[in-house]
Amino acid sequence: MISLARIVRNKAVGRLKRSCSTGSNLQPSSNTLTGICFNGPSDFYKYKLETGILHPDENQAIVVKHMQSLFNELKTYEHKASSKNVFVKLFQSFTSSTESKRLENIGKYTTSPKGLYLHGGVGCGKTMLMDLFHESCSVENKKRIHFHQFMLDIHNRIHAVKQAMGAKNFNLNRSQPYDPIGPVARDISEETTLLCFDEFQVTDIADAMILKRLFYHLWQNGVVIFATSNRRPDDLYKNGLQRFHFLPFIPMLKANCNAVNINSIDYRRMALPAEGDTYFSAADCNIKYEMDRVYEELVSRSNADEGVRHIEVLGRTLSFEKTCGRILDATFNELCNRPLGAVDYLELCKTFDIVLLRDIPCINLGKRSEARRFITLIDMFYDQRVKVIFSAETSLNDLFKGGELSEFDRHHAKVLIGDLNIKKGDSNEMASIFTGEEELFAFERATSRIMEMCTAAYWSASAPPKTVQSEPMPSSAEEEESRRAKAS
């Protein structure tokens, strides 16, 4: 069994010393490495190779050269975000034909260094390389965040700006609608020089509709972007609803970031398992007995009291029957079979260090809503380095199946196609929102991440700083989707 004594002793490592000074969940990261001074990612990567932390990989070495070039450019880069007064910011926040024409001119918007867009298959080291770059970079205002959390923050900021505008009863009697994206992007550019995104992906139509304007303003204000993704730029939002509105973003991305493909093996599948099991399959053992045994051992080494835990999330109360300190014992139904969203899962990451996730069924497109929540849950746990012990109906390799959409989802798709007046034969008829293609693509990533989460290396690693939420965000997956659509 995993060294549970060590886990319990170290479970508080890496908790965030929360600072709400920015009112945002984009918090600066530390420059501290290991007490050794490295002259950029190339030296840091070489050190990891020499100490046996990493193994030589030609594809990774090519990426490191690109990273070192960006590092060298950033050393002499002086970032100056636009410093317009309040009146000018307000005036330019109304969409105009002039700004529309500027957005149509695809190109490099400032003299800032071109960023990096690192794409490739799951488990090939993209996140590790980005973190290595972020750690070794000496830029003062740098931020590293999961792209999903970043977009939650963006929609929240947009909502806050709109609320503030309404509260002040601004009525400039203009024919063009007020667009808060410019001011939001400028605020971020004043806080940040280097933005590192993990898992850059576009699956939400609300995100797709605002990315072009958002990143135009970020790049125009000199922000440098480093992103990782499982998709190459041309495949972003592939088969997405009304994708033609999103397509102009792709050449913008290519003009402002060097797209680098990393063709490497999936190292997560090569990792050794942890001491004992962290994934129990009903095909191999009595999963209730094994999970109960693990829970009892964890609790026996904790000084906290067992009992029901109530967690407040934006005025709602989430209740969990079986907790002990920072240990949560919950079922798949509790976490994925009720209307919870990313904001709820992020709060769980802040509250618990160890989660026992029981009774995971075989997941297919017939359970699309549950599948989407489960994928989001795994992404959040993985990014926040929460330790998870799984019990499931089947082995991990058989956990995700394709299958057919449920009758409810097919009916919902038909209704939505009718509401959007999409004609038979129209390309939008095969958008991923109707076919489940995006979930199938995400299944592979989730499987790979669970494999890594079951390794000794994952369990022995310290958790990163827990991110801080900004002001009110949506209270559930359904409400989140509704509000984000309004924000766009």
C-alpha positions in Angstrom: 0.0 0.0 0.0 1.1 3.6 -0.5 3.0 5.1 2.4 -0.1 6.6 3.9 1.8 8.0 6.9 3.9 10.1 4.6 0.8 11.2 2.7 -1.0 12.4 5.8 2.1 14.1 7.2 2.7 16.0 4.0 -0.9 16.6 2.9 -0.7 20.3 3.7 2.3 20.9 1.5 1.8 23.5 -1.1 -1.4 25.0 0.2 -2.0 28.5 -0.9 -1.4 31.5 1.3 -4.4 33.2 -0.1 -4.1 36.7 -1.3 -7.1 38.5 -2.6 -5.3 41.6 -3.7 -6.0 41.1 -7.4 -9.6 39.8 -7.0 -8.7 37.2 -9.6 -7.7 33.5 -9.7 -4.7 34.4 -11.8 -2.0 34.4 -9.2 1.8 35.0 -9.8 4.0 32.0 -9.3 7.4 31.7 -7.6 10.7 31.9 -9.4 12.3 29.5 -6.9 13.7 26.3 -8.3 16.0 24.1 -6.2 18.4 26.7 -4.9 20.5 26.3 -8.1 20.7 29.1 -10.6 19.8 28.1 -14.1 20.3 30.2 -17.2 17.0 29.4 -18.7 15.1 26.2 -19.6 18.0 24.7 -21.5 20.2 24.5 -18.4 17.2 23.4 -16.2 16.4 20.6 -18.7 20.0 19.5 -18.8 20.1 19.4 -15.0 17.0 17.1 -15.0 18.7 14.8 -17.5 21.9 14.6 -15.6 20.2 13.9 -12.3 18.0 11.2 -13.9 14.7 13.0 -13.3 14.1 12.9 -17.1 15.3 10.6 -19.8 16.8 11.9 -23.1 14.1 12.6 -25.7 15.0 14.1 -29.1 11.6 15.7 -29.6 11.6 17.3 -26.2 15.1 18.6 -26.8 13.9 20.4 -30.0 11.1 22.0 -28.0 13.6 23.1 -25.3 15.6 25.0 -28.0 12.5 27.0 -28.9 11.9 27.6 -25.2 15.4 28.9 -24.7 15.1 31.3 -27.7 11.9 32.7 -26.2 13.6 32.9 -22.8 16.5 34.9 -24.3 14.1 37.4 -26.0 12.1 37.9 -22.8 15.2 38.8 -20.8 15.5 42.1 -22.8 11.8 42.6 -23.4 10.2 45.7 -21.7 6.5 45.2 -21.5 4.4 48.3 -21.5 0.7 47.8 -21.6 -1.4 50.6 -23.0 -2.0 53.2 -20.2 -5.1 55.0 -21.4 -7.2 57.1 -19.1 -10.6 56.0 -17.9 -12.5 58.1 -20.5 -10.6 56.7 -23.5 -11.0 53.1 -22.2 -14.7 53.6 -21.8 -15.0 55.2 -25.3 -13.0 52.4 -27.0 -15.0 49.7 -25.2 -17.9 50.3 -27.6 -17.5 48.2 -30.8 -16.9 50.2 -33.9 -16.2 49.6 -37.6 -12.7 50.9 -37.0 -11.9 48.1 -34.5 -13.6 45.5 -36.7 -11.2 46.5 -39.5 -8.3 46.2 -37.1 -9.4 42.7 -36.1 -9.6 41.7 -39.8 -5.9 42.6 -40.2 -4.2 39.4 -39.2 -0.6 39.8 -38.1 1.9 40.4 -35.3 0.4 43.2 -33.3 3.4 44.4 -31.3 7.1 44.1 -31.0 6.8 41.6 -28.2 8.5 38.2 -28.6 6.4 35.6 -30.4 5.0 33.1 -27.9 4.8 29.3 -28.1 1.9 27.0 -28.9 3.1 23.5 -28.0 0.9 20.7 -29.3 1.0 17.0 -29.4 -0.5 13.7 -28.1 -1.3 13.0 -24.5 1.4 12.2 -22.0 4.4 13.4 -24.2 5.6 16.0 -21.7 3.9 19.2 -22.9 2.8 20.3 -19.4 6.2 19.4 -17.9 8.1 21.5 -20.5 5.8 24.5 -20.0 6.2 24.3 -16.2 10.0 24.0 -16.7 9.9 27.2 -18.8 7.7 29.0 -16.4 9.9 28.0 -13.4 13.1 29.1 -15.1 11.8 32.3 -16.6 12.8 35.5 -14.7 9.9 37.6 -16.0 8.4 39.3 -12.9 4.7 39.3 -13.9 4.2 35.7 -15.1 1.2 33.5 -14.5 0.5 29.8 -15.1 -3.0 28.6 -15.2 -5.2 25.9 -16.7 -7.0 27.3 -19.7 -10.4 26.3 -18.4 -9.9 28.2 -15.2 -8.6 31.2 -17.2 -11.8 31.3 -19.3 -13.9 31.0 -16.1 -12.1 34.1 -14.8 -12.6 35.9 -18.1 -16.4 35.3 -18.1 -16.5 36.4 -14.5 -14.7 39.6 -15.2 -16.9 40.3 -18.2 -20.0 39.8 -16.0 -18.6 42.1 -13.3 -17.8 44.8 -15.8 -21.3 44.6 -17.3 -22.8 44.7 -13.8 -20.7 47.8 -13.0 -21.8 49.5 -16.2 -25.4 48.8 -15.4 -25.1 50.1 -11.9 -23.6 53.4 -13.0 -26.5 53.8 -15.5 -24.2 54.7 -18.4 -26.2 55.8 -21.4 -24.0 57.4 -24.0 -26.8 57.0 -26.6 -24.4 55.2 -28.9 -25.6 52.9 -31.7 -22.9 50.3 -31.0 -23.2 47.9 -28.0 -20.8 48.1 -25.1 -18.1 45.5 -25.3 -16.3 44.8 -22.0 -13.7 42.5 -23.5 -11.2 45.2 -24.4 -11.1 46.7 -20.8 -10.9 43.2 -19.3 -8.0 42.3 -21.6 -6.2 45.5 -20.7 -6.6 44.9 -17.0 -5.0 41.5 -17.5 -2.2 42.9 -19.6 -1.4 45.4 -16.8 -1.1 42.5 -14.4 0.7 40.1 -16.7 3.6 39.9 -19.1 3.8 36.2 -19.6 0.7 34.0 -19.6 1.2 30.2 -19.6 -1.8 28.1 -20.4 -2.1 24.4 -19.9 -4.6 22.5 -22.0 -5.6 25.2 -24.5 -8.8 23.8 -26.0 -12.0 25.3 -27.3 -15.2 23.3 -26.8 -17.6 26.0 -25.7 -19.3 28.2 -28.2 -19.3 31.1 -25.7 -15.5 30.8 -25.5 -15.2 30.5 -29.3 -17.1 33.7 -29.9 -14.9 35.9 -27.7 -11.4 34.4 -28.2 -10.6 36.5 -31.3 -11.4 39.8 -29.6 -9.9 38.8 -26.2 -6.5 37.6 -27.6 -6.4 40.5 -30.1 -6.3 42.9 -27.1 -3.9 40.8 -25.1 -1.4 40.6 -28.0 -1.9 44.3 -28.8 -1.0 45.1 -25.2 2.2 43.1 -25.4 1.2 40.0 -23.5 3.3 36.9 -24.4 1.5 33.6 -24.6 2.8 30.1 -24.0 0.2 27.4 -24.4 0.0 23.6 -24.5 -2.7 21.7 -26.4 -3.6 18.3 -27.6 -4.8 19.9 -30.9 -2.8 21.6 -33.6 -4.0 25.2 -34.3 -6.0 24.2 -37.4 -8.0 21.6 -35.5 -9.1 24.0 -32.7 -12.9 24.0 -32.2 -13.0 21.3 -34.9 -16.6 20.7 -36.1 -17.7 23.3 -33.5 -21.0 25.0 -33.9 -20.8 28.1 -36.1 -17.0 27.5 -36.4 -16.7 30.0 -39.3 -16.9 32.8 -36.6 -14.0 31.2 -34.8 -11.7 30.6 -37.9 -10.1 34.1 -38.0 -8.6 33.4 -34.6 -6.4 30.6 -36.0 -4.2 32.8 -38.3 -4.0 35.3 -35.4 -2.7 32.6 -33.2 -0.1 31.5 -35.8 1.0 35.1 -36.3 1.6 35.7 -32.6 2.9 32.3 -31.4 5.3 29.8 -32.9 3.4 26.5 -33.3 5.7 23.6 -32.3 4.6 19.9 -32.6 6.1 17.5 -30.1 5.9 13.9 -31.4 6.8 11.8 -28.4 5.7 8.7 -26.5 3.1 8.8 -23.8 5.3 8.7 -20.7 2.3 8.3 -18.4 1.7 4.8 -19.7 5.4 3.9 -19.0 5.4 5.1 -15.4 5.7 2.6 -12.7 2.6 2.1 -10.5 2.5 3.4 -6.9 3.3 1.2 -4.0 0.0 -0.8 -3.9 -3.1 0.1 -5.9 -4.7 3.4 -6.3 -7.2 2.1 -8.9 -9.4 -0.8 -7.9 -11.5 -2.6 -10.5 -14.5 -4.8 -9.7 -13.2 -7.3 -12.2 -10.1 -7.9 -10.0 -11.2 -7.5 -6.3 -13.9 -6.6 -3.8 -13.8 -2.8 -4.4 -15.9 -1.9 -1.3 -13.5 -3.8 1.0 -10.4 -2.3 -0.6 -11.7 1.3 -0.5 -13.0 0.9 3.1 -9.6 -0.4 4.1 -7.8 2.5 2.5 -10.2 5.0 4.1 -9.8 3.5 7.6 -6.0 3.6 7.3 -6.0 7.2 6.2 -8.4 8.2 9.0 -6.4 6.3 11.6 -3.4 8.5 10.9 -5.4 11.8 10.9 -6.1 13.9 14.0 -9.3 15.4 12.4 -12.9 14.3 13.2 -15.0 12.4 10.8 -18.4 13.7 9.8 -20.5 15.5 7.3 -18.9 18.4 5.6 -20.9 21.4 4.2 -19.1 23.5 1.6 -20.4 26.9 0.6 -20.1 27.7 -3.1 -21.5 31.0 -4.2 -24.4 30.9 -1.8 -25.1 27.2 -2.4 -24.3 24.4 0.0 -22.6 21.2 -1.1 -22.9 18.4 1.5 -20.7 15.3 1.7 -21.5 12.6 4.1 -18.1 11.0 4.6 -15.1 13.3 5.3 -12.2 13.5 7.7 -10.2 16.7 7.8 -8.9 17.1 4.2 -9.9 13.6 3.2 -13.1 13.2 1.1 -14.8 9.8 0.5 -17.4 10.2 -2.2 -19.1 8.3 -5.0 -19.3 9.0 -8.7 -23.0 9.8 -8.3 -22.2 12.4 -5.7 -19.7 14.2 -7.8 -20.8 13.6 -11.4 -24.5 12.7 -11.4 -25.8 16.1 -10.1 -25.5 19.5 -11.6 -22.0 20.5 -10.6 -19.5 22.5 -12.7 -15.9 23.5 -12.8 -16.3 26.1 -10.1 -17.6 23.4 -7.7 -14.8 21.0 -8.5 -12.2 23.8 -8.0 -13.7 24.4 -4.5 -13.2 20.7 -3.8 -9.6 21.0 -4.8 -9.1 23.8 -2.3 -10.9 21.9 0.5 -9.5 18.4 0.1 -6.0 16.9 -0.5 -7.1 13.3 -0.8 -10.2 12.0 -2.5 -11.6 8.5 -2.6 -13.7 8.3 -5.7 -16.0 5.2 -5.6 -18.2 3.3 -7.9 -17.2 4.8 -11.3 -19.3 3.1 -14.0 -18.3 2.3 -17.5 -18.7 5.7 -19.2 -20.1 6.2 -22.7 -21.9 8.8 -24.8 -25.2 7.6 -23.5 -24.2 9.3 -20.2 -22.9 12.4 -21.9 -23.6 14.9 -19.1 -22.0 12.6 -16.5 -19.0 12.0 -18.8 -18.4 15.7 -19.3 -18.5 16.3 -15.6 -16.2 13.4 -14.9 -13.7 14.7 -17.5 -13.8 18.2 -16.0 -13.4 16.7 -12.5 -10.3 14.7 -13.6 -8.8 17.8 -15.2 -9.3 19.8 -12.1 -7.9 17.1 -9.7 -4.9 16.6 -12.0 -4.1 20.3 -12.4 -4.3 20.9 -8.7 -2.4 17.7 -7.9 -5.2 16.3 -5.7 -4.4 12.7 -4.6 -7.2 10.3 -5.8 -7.9 6.7 -5.1 -10.4 5.2 -7.6 -12.8 2.2 -7.6 -14.6 1.4 -10.8 -16.8 -1.1 -12.5 -14.1 -2.0 -15.0 -10.4 -1.7 -15.7 -9.0 1.7 -16.7 -8.4 0.7 -20.3 -12.1 -0.3 -20.6 -13.5 2.6 -18.6 -14.4 4.8 -21.6 -16.5 3.5 -24.4 -17.8 5.4 -27.4 -21.4 4.2 -27.8 -24.4 6.2 -29.0 -25.9 9.4 -27.7 -28.9 8.8 -25.5 -32.4 9.4 -26.8 -32.6 12.5 -24.6 -29.4 14.0 -26.1 -30.5 13.1 -29.7 -33.8 14.8 -29.1 -32.1 17.8 -27.5 -29.8 18.1 -30.5 -32.8 18.0 -32.9 -34.5 20.8 -31.0 -31.4 22.9 -31.0 -30.8 22.4 -34.7 -34.4 23.5 -35.3 -34.0 26.5 -33.0 -30.8 27.6 -34.8 -32.5 27.0 -38.2 -29.8 24.7 -39.4 -30.8 23.1 -42.7 -30.3 19.5 -43.6 -26.9 19.1 -45.2 -25.5 22.2 -43.5 -22.0 21.7 -42.1 -23.2 22.8 -38.7 -25.5 19.8 -38.6 -22.4 17.7 -37.8 -21.0 20.1 -35.2 -19.4 18.3 -32.2 -22.1 19.6 -29.9 -24.5 17.3 -31.7 -22.2 14.3 -32.3 -20.2 13.9 -29.0 -16.9 14.1 -30.9 -15.3 16.4 -28.4 -16.1 14.0 -25.5 -14.6 11.1 -27.4 -11.4 13.1 -28.0 -11.3 14.0 -24.2 -11.7 10.4 -23.1 -8.1 9.6 -24.2 -6.7 12.5 -22.3 -8.7 11.6 -19.1 -7.4 8.0 -19.3 -3.8 9.1 -19.7 -4.2 11.5 -16.7 -5.7 8.8 -14.5 -2.8 6.6 -15.3 -0.4 9.2 -14.2 -2.4 10.0 -11.1 -2.0 6.4 -10.0 1.9 6.5 -10.1 4.3 6.9 -7.2 5.8 10.0 -8.9 2.4 11.8 -8.8 1.7 10.8 -5.2 5.1 11.9 -4.0 5.0 15.3 -5.8 4.0 18.4 -3.8 0.8 20.1 -4.7 1.0 23.4 -6.5 -0.5 26.6 -4.9 -4.3 26.3 -4.8 -5.8 29.0 -7.0 -8.1 31.7 -5.7 -11.5 32.2 -7.1 -12.5 35.7 -8.2 -16.0 37.1 -7.5 -19.2 35.2 -8.1 -19.1 32.6 -10.8 -21.8 30.2 -12.0 -23.1 27.8 -9.5 -23.5 24.7 -11.7 -22.6 23.4 -15.1 -26.0 24.4 -16.5 -26.0 27.9 -15.0 -22.4 28.3 -16.1 -23.2 27.5 -19.7 -26.2 29.9 -19.7 -24.2 32.8 -18.2 -21.3 32.3 -20.5 -23.5 32.4 -23.5 -24.9 35.8 -22.3 -21.4 37.1 -21.8 -20.5 36.5 -25.4 
